Amino acid sequence: MDVVVLVSGGIDSIVVCKLIEKQGDSIYPLFIDYGQLAAKKEWEACQQLLSDCSFPKAEKMDVSGFGRVIPSGLTDRTKDIQSPFLPCRNLLFLTLAASYAHTKGCKAIAIGLLNEKSHLFPDQTEAFIVNANFAINSALDDNFIILTPLIQFSKSDVIKLAEKYSIPLQKTYSCHSGEDVYCGKCVSCKEILASGEKEKIKQFGEGD
């Protein structure tokens, strides 16, 4: 099976790639620049990780106007980075991934959502994925599958999987700030800090 995988340069999406590869499927990595502050850092990390792990190069899709028009801590430095809700972000990701998959003749797309017990937003749940899948299939009059291989995993679980598969954690980028040193304040940083695996991610500042 061919799978379009949403990749970001972070730990979760590269582990998704590895899990899909392990089950014998081929991947088409898709990186989306939606106007996020960390777009440059994420793209650099994404390209390096895919190369190091011998995955295909990612296609980069530029919809950065979305982030410029819809304000959020993810896209606007004047906003609080601890308020990262960007309405319909994951729905946008899945719609774009399905459109790309359609052009490639793929019937599956994958996104690295984690265990919904720790979810903050409504577009991170299994119910959302089911509804999005129905909408995509209706829009394309086709039968797509949305894969969420990490939906039962915590961030700590994912970091352990990354180590198991020899993924270079220090080359990932998982901070919403877009800065060289992780801010320690955004949702992504807090997930890593809460996992107890901070020492494996070297980009944190000394005070975090």
C-alpha angles and dihedrals in degrees: 000000000000116000131192105217122199105227129189108170090258132118098258099054096046090051088051088054091051094048092050091048090050091057090055100256128133121237136216106196115213123192118194122204101200095167096277119162090236097050096114095047092043093051093049091049092045094055093046095048095047090050094047091049093046094243124145118273116270125249110231117217117195115211094143091141087075092066093044092056099037108058120218140144085258094060109023125059091204089064127078109268087212088066100065103154108137108182114243094354095141091042088054091049093051093045092051092044091051091049090051091045090052091057090049095048091244122147098195137062127185133207128184102235115158132215107316092221086084097039119130101187135050093240093065099068135098089240090057091050092052092050093045090050091054091048094049093048090049093048094050098031087230141107111255127168122216109210121206103177094169098049092111095044133094123217089258090054091051093050090052090051090050089054091046090055093044094244109167100243093187090064094055121095119214109157124105093213097075090222127130093245117053113251095222089214107078124089092256093052091046091053090056093045091049091050091066090230098105094122090065091059106066100188096082119111119246093252097057 
